[in-house]
């Protein structure tokens, strides 16, 4: 674990963007919007780019660690199969004054996927970023237990309980550095740097549906990948139907679909409403900090996901957010290096 002091030198992102296909990838924090990172990775790999190092914060740290451990396809399948009520079941409430949730259920699932891995043993160098509340500074995890590094980075203050390591009280890295470009520039040489900001400001609020292209339009997915996503959609329809039957059996409605849906929505508001103020405030802070990071260390390719596309906690929308990430990555890559994209995509 590397503790970061004040940095006075400012590395410059590599300008050799057409000289090779090695990518240093930066994945920002942003809750459920971080699912878009999966789509970005898929877009890069579809064009033959090799990700040689990753830095991530919060949800970006989680995706970075899972990808480096070689378990992103399994993780993708799991999250795309989560319905709204499935997400609620993952919430493990605690009476701790330091946070409302422990995130044990999520971490247990991640442990099933990656096991007890050390960061230094991963085939791709990974840096995850947390914040030490005691010393009021960033903490970079570049070695040690991967799951501990992820758990520290996702600990949203007041929402998820912090991680205690020695005298450190570690919380979400987004508190100080929601888009950790500096670790990539400081430690690893690549042909170009790609950064994904999932807390981007937009001039006016824009929805996920407005940004998503029509099926088949500017779609770099293979036929196999499109079939996979379609099957996930059918699975979700089955889950929703089963959920409605479950609510009927529990006396949650009178058998009419509208009443059942209203019950589910009201239930969701009761569970999550108390967190809205904390999460929205944290989102605004992260969005502002990310802008400063981008201005100070501009990446070669910047992919921005507007923070209005969904709420921080809409973890049941993985399929759409992954597709959005891939779509916006396609657009950004084509704008920055169209010749290279055409050449690689045709192979």
Secondary structure by P-SEA (a helix, b strand, c coil): ccccccccbbbbcccccccccccbbbbbbbcccccaaaaaaaaaaaacccccccccccaaaaaaaaaaaccaaaaaaaaaaccaaaaaaabbbbccccccccaaaaaaaaaaaccccccccccbbbbbbbbcccccbbbbcccccaaaaaaaaacccccbbbbbcccccccccccccccccccccccccccbbbbbbcccccccccccccccccccccccccaaaaaaaaaaaaaaaaaaaaaaaaaaaaccccccaaaaaaaaaaaaaaacccaaaaaaaaaaaaaaaaaaaaaaccccbbbbccccccccccccaaaaaaaaaaaaaaaaaaaacaaaaaaaaac
